[in-house]
Amino acid sequence: MTNRTRNLFRDFIGLTAVTGLALGIAGCGSEPAPPPAAPVAKKAPPPPPPPPPAPKVTPISELMAQYGIDPRVNLSEDLAPDNDEGRIAVLRFFDGFARGDASRLKGMMSGMDAMVLGDLEESGEWKTATSNIIGIDVRTGTHPVVGECALAVFMVGNQFEPQLWAFEITGDPASDGAEFDAQPSPPDMMNRLSGDDWIAAWFQILEDEMARATAPDEIIEIPTQDFTEEESGNSSMGAPAGGPGGGPGAPGKRKRPKGPKIDPNPGFAPGSK
């Protein structure tokens, strides 16, 4: 019994030693697992590129010198278009008025306006009107429906005459590549314009005028009186009826002339030959 127990114990020790040796050999033959890689920080996306620089705008004074604009044309920087094309077109257009250059303006006006200008030129009114221009004060702006606009106040003698045009760049503005279309001009516009934005005020006046023109006419009721019963009562007594449509001399009622009855066909009687 003692020998058997000793053998089992010896076998257990031997098995343990063999197992430990095997594990030691296995451990020596394999390398340790590498540590987990550290998380790589994501790079922030690059910032968006800066917006392109605003287009360079040539000062009005330089454009006037470059294109020989008449000094009577006044267009300030804060009221001028924000691009050279618009500035050149507006300056050259009103320079045509200052110089009385109808041929240039015809090439820059809409068809109907060019026809009106042609009639004024033939009658001599164009030369008379433009020869008395003292100055042209111009301002520009944008209308949400019409688009780019230019409003000019013409100083002719001691009078001020405003006019509004919508315009569009159609080509090279230095070669008449723009078209101007005159907008309606109600009477007494100079005294009706107010505020900082005269172009917006102009279109508001046009809108008010249109609303007034399309409003229904006021219906005026004329009081009336029913004379039916009165006429019936007066007729039974042989008296003429009064009021509208009745009474002496009333329309539709002729008073029989006094005197003997006149035979409409004298000398003729039934049965006579």
C-alpha positions, 0 to 999 in steps of 0.5 A, a space after each residue: 500500500 505504501 509502495 503504491 502511494 509512493 509510486 502514484 506520488 512519484 508519477 504525479 511529480 513526474 507528470 507535473 515536471 514533464 508538463 512544466 517542461 513542455 510549457 517552458 519549452 513552448 513558452 521559450 519557442 514563441 514570441 510575446 504578442 505585440 502591444 495594441 497599436 496606439 490609435 492614430 489621430 485623424 488629421 483635421 481637414 484643411 480649411 477651405 480656400 479663401 474666397 476669390 478677391 472682389 473684382 477690381 473696380 476702376 474709379 469713376 474719375 479714371 473711367 471719365 478720363 479714359 472715355 472722355 466723358 463730359 464733365 456735366 455727367 455726375 456719377 458718385 462712387 457710392 451710387 455707381 455700379 459695382 463693376 466696370 461694365 456697368 460703369 462704362 455703359 452708364 457713363 457713355 449713355 448719359 455722355 450722349 445726352 450731354 453732348 446731344 449725340 443722338 447717333 450713339 444713343 440710338 445704338 444704346 436704346 430699346 427700339 421704341 425709345 430709339 424711334 421717339 428719339 428719331 422723331 425728336 431729332 427730325 423735329 429739332 426738339 432734340 437739339 433744343 433740349 440738349 443744348 440747354 443741359 447744365 448737368 446730369 446727376 446719375 444714380 444706379 441701383 437694382 430692382 428685383 424684377 426689372 434688374 439694373 437701373 439708372 436714374 438721371 436728373 437733368 438740370 435744364 435751365 432752372 428746371 429739374 427733370 428726372 428719368 429712369 432707365 432699366 439697362 442690360 449689358 449685351 456686349 462690350 459697353 465701350 462699343 455701345 454693347 448695352 441697351 437702355 429702356 425708359 420706364 414710365 414717368 408719371 407727372 411731377 415725379 421730381 416732387 414725389 421722389 423721397 428717401 435714400 433709394 429713389 429707384 425704389 421710390 420710383 417703382 413704388 409710385 408706379 405701383 400706386 398709380 397702377 393700383 389707382 388706375 385699376 381700382 373699380 370706379 366709385 358707384 354713386 347712387 342717386 336717390 329716386 322716388 316712386 310717383 306711380 300712386 301720385 300719378 294715378 291719383 292726379 290722373 283721375 282728377 285730370 291734373 298732370 303728374 309731377 316729378 321725373 317723367 311727368 309734369 308740364 314740359 317733362 320728357 315724354 309728355 307734350 302739352 296739347 296746344 290751346 285753340 281749335 282742333 286742326 284737321 291734319 288733312 283739310 278738304 278731305 273727308 271719308 267718302 269724298 272724291 
